[in-house]
Each structure stands twice: as structure tokens, then as C-alpha cells.
């Protein structure tokens, strides 16, 4: 029977590492469910945990269409180190750079509970290590170094296997343009208030300063609008949400500028 595959955030646990002692009907059914689920999802392998079972079993899909059944598998030897990009059904659509043993020796029991052993290297070794991890309540997340774990946690939050550089940042260089515009408008507001307490000649001089400042603020708004779109295109993962923010920010800034200029015109 095809089973639903367990995915993050359901946590693996050591309670999923119960060794098989008797090959009864329950185990026979579990082995068949693993095979059916592998076929239905075009997977390379599954550990029993991945379909919600507590038993220490891994099933590998072989190239000839047959299956390798690993009951109570244990890694007993290893050598070499290799870092590869890994994916697993537990973290759908995500990948990480994981460092593992290049070659391993493994013991397991077959369907007759006869003790067997094998040696594996390359991609097969990586696959076996990843599946055996589940039988000990672990995932490749526990194999990541500090930096890689930090990056993978961000991928988990974002729910996508985008490069970290593609994740939408919280601050942009365009924010400095808005800050400058706001400073100019504060100066304009101060001049507007000051014009209420000076004579007409000085008020007219303030108006000239106000006009230059307004032109500067308006020009910076135009620069902000086009530069912000350029900057936003560098982060394709959040372009759509940025467009609305850019338009809204520029519009609000122009409204503020217009209000200040209308009052300046009427008062100065």
C-alpha cells in the first residue's frame, strides 16, 4: 500500500529504531508498503520512519527494478570524507551541502534475518548513510556545520531551495535615498514654520530656498523609483512584493512634498 511520506517538521526520534526480531505479517506488510511508496514517488530509497513506522528498516530501489531490503542496518566501518549536495523527501524541495564518509561498511539482516554485510562508496554510500540516519532519529540537518546549518534553517523558513543570496533582504541601498528625501522635507517644514515669524522680504527668500529643496526632493523621488526597481530585480524571490512597496513609498513621499509646497505657496 502506498503511504504518505513523513516530512518536516515531524521530528525523527530514537524511538523509531526498534530492531526487528521476528519477520511476521506486520514486517512483511511494512516492507511491501515501503516498496509501493518508493515506486509511486520515484524515489531511490526509504527508511521505515519516512512512512511512520517504528522499525529499523531501510529499502533501496535497485537499477534492475528489484529492491534491497536492509533490516536492522548498522554502519560498522568507514573511511574518507566527501561533501555532496543532498536532497531527501523529508525536506521536500530543499538541499544542503553535507559532509559524509566516502566509503562505508554496513551489516544488516535479510528477509530470513540472516546476517549480511556490504561495502559501499560514492553515491550509494551517501544514500545508505542518509537512510540509516533516520533509524537513529537523525537527518542530514544534524550533519551540517554551523554555517551550512544557519543557511539551511533560512531555507526551511522560506520553504524553497533558493540560494541564500536570493532570499529577500530586509534592508536595501534605496532606503538611504528615502532617508535623504525625508531630511530635505524636514528642512522644508522648518522653513515653512519659520516663515510665519519673519517679514515679507525674508519670507520670499525662504520661498526660493523652498523651491530648490522641493526640486531636489522631487528629483530624488524619481531616482528612488527607478533605482529601487533595478535593485529589486536582483532579488527575484520577492520582486512582486517589492513593486507595491516601491510605488507606495514613492507616492507617499510625493504627497508629503506636495502638501508642504501647497502650504509654502499659500503662506510665503
Buried (B, 14 or more C-beta within 10 A) or exposed (E): EEBEBBEBEEEBEEEBBBEBEEBEEEBEEBBEBBBBBBEEEEBBBBBBBBBEBEBBBBBBBEEEEEBBBBBBBBBEEBEEEBEBEBBBBBBEEBBBBBBBBBBBBBBBBEEEEEEBEBEBBEEBBBBBBBBBBBBBBBBBBEBBEEEBBEBBEEBBEBEEBBEEEBBBEEEBEBBEBBEBBEEBBEBBBEBBEEBEEEEEEEBEBBBEBBBEBBEBBBEBBEBBBEBBBEBBEEBEBBEEEBEEEBEEBBEEBBEBBEEBBEBBEEEB
